[in-house]
Every structure is written in structure tokens, then in C-alpha cells.
Amino acid sequence: MPRYSEERREAVVTKLLPPHKLTLQASAEQEGLSLGTVYKWRNEASAQHRNATSVTSDRG
């Protein structure tokens, strides 16, 4: 099972956001990844963002 760098993961997830706004399917096809991998990476990035936002607002 291949391991991907954090930079690669971030690059793929970034393509899901504006201005690119690729679908999960399109991103997976372009990158040669499974749909499940891209879905997982998106969810992990979303969870990290929620945690970072929570920590920032707690310090308020």
C-alpha cells in the first residue's frame, strides 16, 4: 500500500476547493487515486480544520 506525503494530500484536497472546485471523482481520476482515498483525505482535512478553529476560538 503506497504512502503519500502530506504535501501530496494537501495538493489533492486543495483542488476540491475554489477556484478549482473539482469533484471527488474528477480529482481521484486526475491524480490516479481511488475515490475512497480522496474522500478520506477530504474528511481528515475537514476534521483538522475544525480542530484548529476550535483551539483558536478557545484562546479568544
N, CA, C and O atoms as CSV, one atom per row, in Angstrom:
chain,resi,resn,atom,element,x,y,z
A,1,MET,N,N,0.847,-1.174,0.000
A,1,MET,CA,C,0.000,0.000,0.000
A,1,MET,C,C,0.895,1.241,0.000
A,1,MET,O,O,1.721,1.409,0.897
A,2,PRO,N,N,0.734,2.113,-1.006
A,2,PRO,CA,C,1.605,3.282,-1.083
A,2,PRO,C,C,1.281,4.306,-0.005
A,2,PRO,O,O,0.139,4.452,0.431
A,3,ARG,N,N,2.326,5.006,0.404
A,3,ARG,CA,C,2.174,6.104,1.351
A,3,ARG,C,C,2.342,7.400,0.581
A,3,ARG,O,O,3.185,7.491,-0.311
A,4,TYR,N,N,1.556,8.386,0.916
A,4,TYR,CA,C,1.623,9.662,0.231
A,4,TYR,C,C,2.052,10.740,1.217
A,4,TYR,O,O,1.675,10.711,2.389
A,5,SER,N,N,2.839,11.683,0.734
A,5,SER,CA,C,3.319,12.764,1.592
A,5,SER,C,C,2.172,13.694,1.970
A,5,SER,O,O,1.136,13.736,1.307
A,6,GLU,N,N,2.380,14.418,3.023
A,6,GLU,CA,C,1.391,15.398,3.464
A,6,GLU,C,C,1.192,16.460,2.382
A,6,GLU,O,O,0.080,16.947,2.179
A,7,GLU,N,N,2.274,16.814,1.691
A,7,GLU,CA,C,2.182,17.810,0.625
A,7,GLU,C,C,1.276,17.323,-0.507
A,7,GLU,O,O,0.475,18.089,-1.042
A,8,ARG,N,N,1.409,16.050,-0.865
A,8,ARG,CA,C,0.563,15.487,-1.931
A,8,ARG,C,C,-0.899,15.493,-1.499
A,8,ARG,O,O,-1.783,15.851,-2.277
A,9,ARG,N,N,-1.146,15.095,-0.257
A,9,ARG,CA,C,-2.515,15.088,0.254
A,9,ARG,C,C,-3.121,16.489,0.208
A,9,ARG,O,O,-4.253,16.670,-0.241
A,10,GLU,N,N,-2.355,17.480,0.677
A,10,GLU,CA,C,-2.838,18.861,0.679
A,10,GLU,C,C,-3.109,19.358,-0.731
A,10,GLU,O,O,-4.094,20.060,-0.963
A,11,ALA,N,N,-2.243,19.000,-1.679
A,11,ALA,CA,C,-2.423,19.427,-3.066
A,11,ALA,C,C,-3.714,18.857,-3.651
A,11,ALA,O,O,-4.444,19.552,-4.359
A,12,VAL,N,N,-3.985,17.601,-3.352
A,12,VAL,CA,C,-5.203,16.960,-3.865
A,12,VAL,C,C,-6.435,17.599,-3.233
A,12,VAL,O,O,-7.396,17.913,-3.935
A,13,VAL,N,N,-6.417,17.795,-1.924
A,13,VAL,CA,C,-7.572,18.377,-1.229
A,13,VAL,C,C,-7.793,19.823,-1.681
A,13,VAL,O,O,-8.936,20.266,-1.793
A,14,THR,N,N,-6.713,20.560,-1.943
A,14,THR,CA,C,-6.833,21.941,-2.394
A,14,THR,C,C,-7.593,22.033,-3.708
A,14,THR,O,O,-8.308,23.007,-3.942
A,15,LYS,N,N,-7.448,21.034,-4.563
A,15,LYS,CA,C,-8.157,21.037,-5.846
A,15,LYS,C,C,-9.670,20.876,-5.677
A,15,LYS,O,O,-10.428,21.120,-6.615
A,16,LEU,N,N,-10.104,20.470,-4.495
A,16,LEU,CA,C,-11.536,20.333,-4.238
A,16,LEU,C,C,-12.161,21.675,-3.860
A,16,LEU,O,O,-13.385,21.810,-3.835
A,17,LEU,N,N,-11.325,22.660,-3.570
A,17,LEU,CA,C,-11.780,23.971,-3.119
A,17,LEU,C,C,-11.753,24.980,-4.260
A,17,LEU,O,O,-11.102,24.738,-5.276
A,18,PRO,N,N,-12.453,26.113,-4.111
A,18,PRO,CA,C,-12.375,27.155,-5.133
A,18,PRO,C,C,-10.926,27.639,-5.275
A,18,PRO,O,O,-10.221,27.652,-4.267
A,19,PRO,N,N,-10.454,28.020,-6.407
A,19,PRO,CA,C,-11.175,28.212,-7.643
A,19,PRO,C,C,-11.331,26.933,-8.474
A,19,PRO,O,O,-12.084,26.935,-9.448
A,20,HIS,N,N,-10.649,25.852,-8.122
A,20,HIS,CA,C,-10.697,24.625,-8.915
A,20,HIS,C,C,-12.035,23.912,-8.783
A,20,HIS,O,O,-12.672,23.581,-9.782
A,21,LYS,N,N,-12.454,23.679,-7.552
A,21,LYS,CA,C,-13.730,23.025,-7.218
A,21,LYS,C,C,-13.971,21.731,-8.004
A,21,LYS,O,O,-15.058,21.517,-8.541
A,22,LEU,N,N,-12.956,20.881,-8.064
A,22,LEU,CA,C,-13.141,19.593,-8.720
A,22,LEU,C,C,-14.032,18.701,-7.861
A,22,LEU,O,O,-14.077,18.850,-6.640
A,23,THR,N,N,-14.727,17.790,-8.492
A,23,THR,CA,C,-15.485,16.798,-7.741
A,23,THR,C,C,-14.504,15.773,-7.188
A,23,THR,O,O,-13.363,15.688,-7.641
A,24,LEU,N,N,-14.950,15.005,-6.216
A,24,LEU,CA,C,-14.103,13.946,-5.673
A,24,LEU,C,C,-13.706,12.975,-6.786
A,24,LEU,O,O,-12.551,12.560,-6.876
A,25,GLN,N,N,-14.661,12.624,-7.617
A,25,GLN,CA,C,-14.411,11.687,-8.708
A,25,GLN,C,C,-13.368,12.231,-9.683
A,25,GLN,O,O,-12.436,11.519,-10.058
A,26,ALA,N,N,-13.522,13.489,-10.093
A,26,ALA,CA,C,-12.585,14.097,-11.047
A,26,ALA,C,C,-11.185,14.191,-10.452
A,26,ALA,O,O,-10.195,13.917,-11.132
A,27,SER,N,N,-11.107,14.574,-9.197
A,27,SER,CA,C,-9.810,14.673,-8.537
A,27,SER,C,C,-9.133,13.307,-8.457
A,27,SER,O,O,-7.940,13.183,-8.732
A,28,ALA,N,N,-9.892,12.296,-8.082
A,28,ALA,CA,C,-9.345,10.940,-7.994
A,28,ALA,C,C,-8.833,10.474,-9.355
A,28,ALA,O,O,-7.750,9.896,-9.451
A,29,GLU,N,N,-9.609,10.724,-10.399
A,29,GLU,CA,C,-9.207,10.305,-11.747
A,29,GLU,C,C,-7.961,11.047,-12.205
A,29,GLU,O,O,-7.047,10.434,-12.758
A,30,GLN,N,N,-7.909,12.357,-11.983
A,30,GLN,CA,C,-6.748,13.151,-12.393
A,30,GLN,C,C,-5.475,12.707,-11.685
A,30,GLN,O,O,-4.400,12.672,-12.286
A,31,GLU,N,N,-5.602,12.372,-10.419
A,31,GLU,CA,C,-4.433,12.029,-9.608
A,31,GLU,C,C,-4.095,10.548,-9.623
A,31,GLU,O,O,-3.060,10.143,-9.094
A,32,GLY,N,N,-4.955,9.738,-10.221
A,32,GLY,CA,C,-4.711,8.301,-10.256
A,32,GLY,C,C,-4.888,7.646,-8.896
A,32,GLY,O,O,-4.194,6.686,-8.558
A,33,LEU,N,N,-5.829,8.179,-8.121
A,33,LEU,CA,C,-6.110,7.682,-6.775
A,33,LEU,C,C,-7.504,7.074,-6.747
A,33,LEU,O,O,-8.332,7.345,-7.617
A,34,SER,N,N,-7.750,6.252,-5.738
A,34,SER,CA,C,-9.102,5.728,-5.582
A,34,SER,C,C,-10.002,6.825,-5.016
A,34,SER,O,O,-9.546,7.732,-4.320
A,35,LEU,N,N,-11.271,6.717,-5.328
A,35,LEU,CA,C,-12.250,7.667,-4.811
A,35,LEU,C,C,-12.253,7.637,-3.282
A,35,LEU,O,O,-12.370,8.681,-2.641
A,36,GLY,N,N,-12.125,6.460,-2.705
A,36,GLY,CA,C,-12.102,6.317,-1.251
A,36,GLY,C,C,-10.948,7.058,-0.605
A,36,GLY,O,O,-11.095,7.626,0.478
A,37,THR,N,N,-9.793,7.055,-1.268
A,37,THR,CA,C,-8.619,7.763,-0.735
A,37,THR,C,C,-8.862,9.258,-0.710
A,37,THR,O,O,-8.575,9.912,0.293
A,38,VAL,N,N,-9.386,9.812,-1.792
A,38,VAL,CA,C,-9.647,11.249,-1.850
A,38,VAL,C,C,-10.728,11.632,-0.839
A,38,VAL,O,O,-10.625,12.669,-0.185
A,39,TYR,N,N,-11.744,10.813,-0.713
A,39,TYR,CA,C,-12.813,11.054,0.259
A,39,TYR,C,C,-12.246,11.088,1.682
A,39,TYR,O,O,-12.581,11.968,2.475
A,40,LYS,N,N,-11.391,10.127,1.985
A,40,LYS,CA,C,-10.770,10.060,3.314
A,40,LYS,C,C,-9.901,11.287,3.576
A,40,LYS,O,O,-9.963,11.875,4.656
A,41,TRP,N,N,-9.098,11.670,2.598
A,41,TRP,CA,C,-8.234,12.832,2.770
A,41,TRP,C,C,-9.051,14.102,2.975
A,41,TRP,O,O,-8.686,14.948,3.791
A,42,ARG,N,N,-10.158,14.243,2.239
A,42,ARG,CA,C,-11.015,15.417,2.413
A,42,ARG,C,C,-11.589,15.455,3.831
A,42,ARG,O,O,-11.600,16.505,4.473
A,43,ASN,N,N,-12.060,14.316,4.309
A,43,ASN,CA,C,-12.635,14.256,5.658
A,43,ASN,C,C,-11.585,14.540,6.722
A,43,ASN,O,O,-11.871,15.228,7.702
A,44,GLU,N,N,-10.381,14.023,6.545
A,44,GLU,CA,C,-9.310,14.286,7.505
A,44,GLU,C,C,-8.950,15.774,7.528
A,44,GLU,O,O,-8.742,16.348,8.597
A,45,ALA,N,N,-8.877,16.390,6.356
A,45,ALA,CA,C,-8.562,17.816,6.282
A,45,ALA,C,C,-9.660,18.644,6.940
A,45,ALA,O,O,-9.378,19.627,7.625
A,46,SER,N,N,-10.896,18.247,6.734
A,46,SER,CA,C,-12.019,18.947,7.337
A,46,SER,C,C,-11.969,18.845,8.863
A,46,SER,O,O,-12.211,19.825,9.567
A,47,ALA,N,N,-11.655,17.658,9.360
A,47,ALA,CA,C,-11.559,17.455,10.812
A,47,ALA,C,C,-10.413,18.278,11.397
A,47,ALA,O,O,-10.554,18.852,12.476
A,48,GLN,N,N,-9.291,18.340,10.702
A,48,GLN,CA,C,-8.156,19.139,11.176
A,48,GLN,C,C,-8.527,20.615,11.223
A,48,GLN,O,O,-8.150,21.326,12.155
A,49,HIS,N,N,-9.264,21.070,10.219
A,49,HIS,CA,C,-9.692,22.467,10.183
A,49,HIS,C,C,-10.619,22.772,11.356
A,49,HIS,O,O,-10.489,23.808,12.008
A,50,ARG,N,N,-11.560,21.859,11.619
A,50,ARG,CA,C,-12.482,22.062,12.756
A,50,ARG,C,C,-11.715,22.107,14.064
A,50,ARG,O,O,-12.017,22.933,14.926
A,51,ASN,N,N,-10.734,21.238,14.229
A,51,ASN,CA,C,-9.951,21.221,15.465
A,51,ASN,C,C,-9.131,22.497,15.615
A,51,ASN,O,O,-9.039,23.044,16.714
A,52,ALA,N,N,-8.540,22.974,14.537
A,52,ALA,CA,C,-7.750,24.200,14.590
A,52,ALA,C,C,-8.628,25.397,14.914
A,52,ALA,O,O,-8.221,26.278,15.672
A,53,THR,N,N,-9.815,25.436,14.354
A,53,THR,CA,C,-10.742,26.531,14.620
A,53,THR,C,C,-11.197,26.504,16.067
A,53,THR,O,O,-11.339,27.550,16.700
A,54,SER,N,N,-11.423,25.318,16.586
A,54,SER,CA,C,-11.847,25.175,17.971
A,54,SER,C,C,-10.776,25.661,18.942
A,54,SER,O,O,-11.084,26.348,19.916
A,55,VAL,N,N,-9.538,25.312,18.683
A,55,VAL,CA,C,-8.420,25.721,19.539
A,55,VAL,C,C,-8.263,27.228,19.488
A,55,VAL,O,O,-8.037,27.854,20.524
A,56,THR,N,N,-8.375,27.826,18.314
A,56,THR,CA,C,-8.228,29.277,18.158
A,56,THR,C,C,-9.322,30.017,18.914
A,56,THR,O,O,-9.036,30.998,19.600
A,57,SER,N,N,-10.568,29.569,18.805
A,57,SER,CA,C,-11.658,30.275,19.469
A,57,SER,C,C,-11.628,30.056,20.986
A,57,SER,O,O,-12.151,30.887,21.729
A,58,ASP,N,N,-11.038,28.976,21.454
A,58,ASP,CA,C,-10.914,28.759,22.898
A,58,ASP,C,C,-9.929,29.742,23.526
A,58,ASP,O,O,-10.051,30.082,24.703
A,59,ARG,N,N,-8.967,30.191,22.749
A,59,ARG,CA,C,-7.956,31.111,23.265
A,59,ARG,C,C,-8.466,32.539,23.317
A,59,ARG,O,O,-7.930,33.377,24.043
A,60,GLY,N,N,-9.539,32.817,22.515
A,60,GLY,CA,C,-10.143,34.131,22.366
A,60,GLY,C,C,-9.992,35.011,23.493
A,60,GLY,O,O,-10.470,36.145,23.459
